[in-house]
Amino acid sequence: MTIVSDTISQDPEAKARPMRINWVRAAPWLYTLGLFLVWELLVIALDTPVTVLPAPSRVFQAVVQYWSAIWKNSLQTLFTTTLGFGLAVGGGLALGLFIGWSKTIYAGLYPLMIGFNAIPKVAVVPILVIWFGIGTIPAVITAFLISFFPIVVNVATGLATIEPETEDVLRALGARKMDIMLKVGIPRSMPYFFGSLKIAITLAFVGSVLSETVAANYGLGNMMSSAQSQFNVPLVFAGLLALAVEGIAMYALMAWIEKRMTGWAHRSTMAN
Amino acid sequence: MPHLVSIDDVDMRYGGAEGTLAVSGLTMRVGKGDFAAVVGPSGCGKSTLMKLVTGLHIPQKGTVIVAGRQVTQPVSIVGMAFQNPTMLPWRTTLENILLPLEIVERHRHRLRANRREYVGKAEHLLELVGLKGFGAKFPWQLSGGMQQRANLCRALIHEPDLLMLDEPFGALDAFTREELWCVIRDLHAAQGVTIILVTHDLREAAFLADKIFVMSARPGRILREHRVPFERPRELELMYETEFNDLVHQLHGEIASARIAA
């Protein structure tokens, strides 16, 4: 009797375990799939013309059909974006540390930066074209300009919010400004810095594609604008898809770097 | 006995000539090896006193002399601990404790070559405060009381002549606080360090200190100086004795009238 009841009670559990699906892990894929399904059904149901909204199946068809163009232009956009982003990381970190160093510099430069950030970058591209001609350089610079601001602000914030007690403890020991920056300020601003990279990388794509659309012979922006002028709407959407994929991939990379570099910040907030 | 800290007729005003006067005519002396407590109504300039002694603020009038030298810049012979333990979360507890050694001039150049010796010292301190074996933990893995113990180790690692404590136990529960009183009592006895404790807790002052300074309301000055008569070593039981309670009662009365006078 006992043997029988044992096998019965254990059986469903043993069977259920390998069947279990991790819904949280699967969710991003399922939701994306769901979006494409709804989109496809809507296009069929409303009978939308392909020049207005192509169905995802049509977009994927365009991806296959124009693969070499999409691949080449994607690489170009990835190149300009990453280069601009890289410059923004270097420059933003340096300027952020500079601004966070003293209250006077902070007070003086901050309004200037806000004003600069408020300028629509699309208005800046023609100026860049006058200076550098069309092509890669304006795209890199636009990506740089647009992604620079969040990095500076975040690094400066990290430095500006050092606890006064920590500073007192160290200054009473004879610490110089440089010591406090190296021992406390810079490590402390790192979570802010790595957090800002996620925002900055997506903005960098906005900048580079914007510039490519207005003034370039290569890149996804250029490809989409010429596809649009030929009413090749599926190719426009294929370009958008390529951008979304690049954006997600780079964002994921930044999130991974953030986690690797400043894991303590996540754990310490969890512990509190 | 020579005085380690002597403050003479000091005025300290914040924010220019029209700013608030935090302390005025402040005079006090603390002998070497003494345990002094400073109590007073809130806003009486106790924290200003901390900053004057450590050289974080330079007074407009009067002199502050620490270890025979007039204070004109931060003095690195002082260790400080605040109510907020301010452990750096990216460093382990041990690395946090070693931090002052990376700053203080006479240690920072020796640290790399003599790391083993310094780590040994830090571990000895951890053992003294009852945190043996916790050096590798990060501060956020420790409880509030444990962080405050580590904070004391950090304040003591560079062997300061003077330890300044600004309400270090204010944020802790009653039992943890009493435990840490004993830790501080034993540290004082073992290390022979001079301690100035700024506190709101009168029982804490009476239990720990040799001398209690009562400050007036702002602008702060010393109203009275009490010599605490109880023998050392003191046990927590002391706090239930009549003389102890009389002293606390008297301190309480003095601070209450100082508040009214303000």
HADDOCK unambig.tbl for C-alpha pairs under 7 A between the chains (distance, minus, plus):
assign (segid A and resid 166 and name CA) (segid B and resid 86 and name CA) 5.87 0.50 0.50
assign (segid A and resid 169 and name CA) (segid B and resid 80 and name CA) 5.84 0.50 0.50
assign (segid A and resid 171 and name CA) (segid B and resid 74 and name CA) 6.66 0.50 0.50
assign (segid A and resid 172 and name CA) (segid B and resid 54 and name CA) 5.71 0.50 0.50
assign (segid A and resid 172 and name CA) (segid B and resid 55 and name CA) 6.73 0.50 0.50
assign (segid A and resid 172 and name CA) (segid B and resid 56 and name CA) 6.27 0.50 0.50
assign (segid A and resid 172 and name CA) (segid B and resid 74 and name CA) 4.94 0.50 0.50
assign (segid A and resid 172 and name CA) (segid B and resid 75 and name CA) 6.12 0.50 0.50
assign (segid A and resid 172 and name CA) (segid B and resid 76 and name CA) 6.03 0.50 0.50
assign (segid A and resid 173 and name CA) (segid B and resid 74 and name CA) 6.65 0.50 0.50
assign (segid A and resid 173 and name CA) (segid B and resid 75 and name CA) 6.44 0.50 0.50
assign (segid A and resid 173 and name CA) (segid B and resid 76 and name CA) 4.13 0.50 0.50
assign (segid A and resid 173 and name CA) (segid B and resid 78 and name CA) 6.86 0.50 0.50
assign (segid A and resid 173 and name CA) (segid B and resid 100 and name CA) 6.99 0.50 0.50
assign (segid A and resid 173 and name CA) (segid B and resid 103 and name CA) 6.62 0.50 0.50
assign (segid A and resid 173 and name CA) (segid B and resid 104 and name CA) 5.72 0.50 0.50
assign (segid A and resid 174 and name CA) (segid B and resid 74 and name CA) 5.59 0.50 0.50
assign (segid A and resid 174 and name CA) (segid B and resid 75 and name CA) 6.61 0.50 0.50
assign (segid A and resid 174 and name CA) (segid B and resid 76 and name CA) 5.50 0.50 0.50
assign (segid A and resid 174 and name CA) (segid B and resid 103 and name CA) 6.87 0.50 0.50
assign (segid A and resid 174 and name CA) (segid B and resid 104 and name CA) 6.29 0.50 0.50
assign (segid A and resid 175 and name CA) (segid B and resid 103 and name CA) 5.63 0.50 0.50
assign (segid A and resid 264 and name CA) (segid B and resid 89 and name CA) 6.78 0.50 0.50
assign (segid A and resid 264 and name CA) (segid B and resid 90 and name CA) 5.84 0.50 0.50
assign (segid A and resid 268 and name CA) (segid B and resid 89 and name CA) 6.82 0.50 0.50
assign (segid A and resid 268 and name CA) (segid B and resid 140 and name CA) 5.52 0.50 0.50
assign (segid A and resid 271 and name CA) (segid B and resid 140 and name CA) 6.07 0.50 0.50
assign (segid A and resid 271 and name CA) (segid B and resid 141 and name CA) 6.93 0.50 0.50
